[in-house]
């Protein structure tokens, strides 16, 4: 894989709308650990340990992203893809932007 530096203003997988950050995510459930893998097909690839059963996968995603952006879980909303691996998630008033948003990320 090539390592690319992607500036926030050129990223396709997220956009800022006033005080809300919109993320386009592809989720891999049942992973060995929760982690950001990189960008794949213009979506942020996220591995989550939870299984996609009875909303547990979505809860795991919300928990993980809330911690990354240092916001309460109630500040995150799944806008699209609640029953899909491809999701659109809104993060209201993120307190921090994690290093993986502005640093080197892998593109697959």
FENGIGI-V397137 format. One record per backbone hydrogen bond with DSSP energy under -0.5 kcal/mol. CO is the residue of the C=O (numbers start at 0). NH is the residue of the N-H. Records with the same first field share a line. If there is no record, write none. Layout:
CO: NH ; NH
//
This chain:
1: 3 ; 106
3: 5 ; 104
4: 6
6: 9 ; 10
7: 10
12: 23
14: 21
16: 19
18: 92
19: 16
20: 22 ; 90
21: 14
22: 24 ; 88
23: 43
24: 86
25: 45
26: 28
27: 47
34: 36 ; 46
37: 44
38: 107
39: 42
42: 39
43: 25 ; 45
44: 36 ; 37
45: 27
46: 34
47: 30
49: 29
50: 52 ; 56
52: 55
54: 58
55: 59
56: 60
57: 61
58: 62
59: 63
60: 64
61: 65
62: 66
63: 67
64: 68
65: 69 ; 70
68: 94 ; 95
71: 74
72: 75
74: 91
76: 78 ; 89
79: 87
80: 83
84: 26 ; 86
86: 24
87: 78 ; 79
88: 22
89: 76 ; 91
90: 20 ; 93
95: 97
97: 100 ; 101
98: 101 ; 102
102: 5
104: 3
105: 38
106: 1
//
